[in-house]
Amino acid sequence: MQIEDENPLHDIHSEIAYDDLVEIDLEPFFGAPDEVVEAHIRSLANRASIGQLRQALSIPLNAEDREREVLVDMFVERKMVVVLKIKSAIQSI
């Protein structure tokens, strides 16, 4: 929950290494429902700083600032697109 006076653009201290954010190991989730995979990706994104999320999303430094939750949602959406493409490719084999 956000405190009323808290700045939504405030960055948190990262609790995850950048490499662990961009190179997510989803092998343990093979065959898991999409919702479970998405929840795992979201949990990792929530541990990242705004700077890490911006970097992972290739958002330029001079781009408009976005709230943390918007960046988390964008990150999860992009990762899930890749997950669903891979899942579709595997199913077609």
C-alpha positions in Angstrom: 0.0 0.0 0.0 1.2 3.5 -0.8 1.4 6.1 1.8 -0.5 9.2 0.8 2.6 11.5 0.8 4.9 8.9 -0.7 6.3 9.7 -4.2 5.2 7.0 -6.6 8.4 7.6 -8.6 10.6 6.9 -5.6 13.1 4.2 -6.2 13.6 1.3 -3.8 16.8 -0.4 -3.0 17.1 -3.4 -5.3 16.7 -6.8 -3.8 17.6 -8.7 -7.0 20.7 -8.7 -9.2 20.1 -7.3 -12.7 21.1 -10.5 -14.4 18.6 -12.5 -12.3 15.9 -10.1 -13.5 16.7 -10.3 -17.2 17.7 -14.0 -17.3 14.8 -15.5 -15.4 15.1 -19.3 -15.0 11.7 -20.6 -15.8 12.7 -24.3 -16.1 11.2 -25.1 -12.7 7.9 -23.7 -14.0 7.7 -25.9 -17.1 4.1 -27.1 -17.5 2.9 -24.7 -14.8 -0.3 -22.6 -15.5 0.4 -19.2 -17.0 -0.9 -17.5 -13.8 1.8 -19.2 -11.7 4.6 -18.2 -14.2 3.2 -14.6 -14.3 3.1 -14.4 -10.5 6.8 -15.6 -10.3 7.9 -13.0 -12.9 5.9 -10.3 -11.0 7.5 -11.3 -7.7 11.0 -10.8 -9.2 10.0 -7.5 -10.8 8.7 -6.2 -7.5 12.2 -6.8 -6.0 13.9 -4.7 -8.7 14.6 -1.0 -8.6 12.9 1.4 -11.0 16.4 1.8 -12.6 16.7 -1.9 -13.2 13.2 -2.2 -14.6 13.8 0.8 -16.9 17.1 -0.8 -18.1 15.5 -4.2 -18.6 12.7 -2.5 -20.6 15.3 -0.5 -22.7 13.6 2.8 -21.6 16.0 5.7 -22.4 17.2 7.8 -19.5 15.6 10.9 -21.0 12.2 9.2 -21.4 9.2 10.2 -19.3 9.2 8.9 -15.7 6.7 6.2 -14.9 5.4 4.9 -11.6 6.9 1.7 -10.2 3.7 -0.3 -10.7 3.5 0.7 -14.4 7.0 -0.5 -15.0 6.4 -3.7 -13.2 3.3 -4.3 -15.3 5.2 -3.5 -18.5 8.0 -5.9 -17.5 5.6 -8.7 -16.7 3.7 -8.2 -19.9 6.8 -8.3 -22.1 8.2 -11.4 -20.3 4.9 -13.2 -20.6 4.7 -12.5 -24.4 8.1 -14.4 -24.6 6.9 -17.2 -22.3 3.7 -17.7 -24.3 5.6 -17.7 -27.7 8.0 -20.4 -26.3 5.1 -22.4 -24.9 3.3 -22.2 -28.3 6.4 -23.3 -30.2 6.9 -26.3 -27.8 3.3 -27.3 -28.2 3.5 -27.2 -32.0 6.4 -29.8 -32.0 
